[in-house]
Amino acid sequence: MSNSTDSLFYKYNPEKRNIFIEIHSSRNNTALEFFSSFFMLFASHASAIVEVFLRRRFGERYITLAQSIGLFIVINVAYGFLDKWFRLKGGGTFLFLFSVGFLVMAIIHRLEIKKYGTTYDFKRFSLSDGEIAPFWWELIGNKFLGVQISSYHVRVLLEPALPIFIGGLLSFFEFSKAVGIILIFCGFVYGVRNFVKAQKGRNWVLDNIDKKISNEMKYDVFIRRKSKKDTKGVYLPIELPEDKQTRTALYNAVNSSMSDTKDVWVNDFLDEDHKSTGLNENIESTGGGNG
């Protein structure tokens, strides 16, 4: 295989890319991603109103004193809007007491965080969103209505359900209706936010699994030209070159673009044809050729 053939492929593939991931990523919705980012920014503040009562041991950058004071003001300003929309009859005093309770809890968390010291010693994740209450761990692993409760169920369903339930009870009384509405709204936003965060985490894990699978299967796709059912679903929607040397050059180019340093896995899967043609040096090479 000539150096010029390799250079032809590598010249136009300077970026570190995973082509298998790219061709299957057509379902991305830019508008949805924008609104999701906007929602997460808003939800981080709305969720804090209930989080300070639900969780503990936050990271030092997760809840700040300035944010807490700002939310204290927002809660009290919100009474005027709630009174206009829901025609509240009183309840301003109870709402103020609730906002004071929120601020006190936020300050307690800040004092707790101060005990940990700075995160420069790598002992604490500064953006940690806190730990769930200990009593939730007593439920995790148990079955309810045939469903085994996991930490995912607690964070997405059960934990947000607590302020929603309490808010529902408070909304029956005129003096606490404003607080009830706020708890219901913030509890709902908190649950949706936790769901979005869980989905992002799940997608991150699946992305890494897909990268590993595509790395393992690319030899079968390019060199052996195996069908989709034999490559765990990895494929290219094109007809690959008939010439094996050209496919090998293409394979080496893909190795480079996918940032592989060495295909350790391939040593266990090399076919006799691969061994006999002396392509081992080409496959393990990241430089795309012999020089």
Secondary structure, 3 states (H helix, E strand, C coil): CCHHHHHHHHHCCCCCCCHHHHHCCCCCCHHHHHHHHHHHHHHHHHHHHHHHHHEECCCCCCCCHHHHHHHHHHHHHHHHHHHHHHCCCCCHHHHHHHHHHHHHHHHHHHHHHHHHCCCCCCCCCCCCCCEECHHHHHHCCCEECCEECCHHHHHHHHHHHHHHHHHHHHCCCHHHHHHHHHHHHHHHHHHHHHHHHHHHHHHHHHHHHHHHHHHHHHHHHHCCCCCHHHCCCCCCCCCCCCCHHHHHHHHHHHHHHCCCCCCHHHHHCCCHHHHHCCCHHHHHCCCCCCC
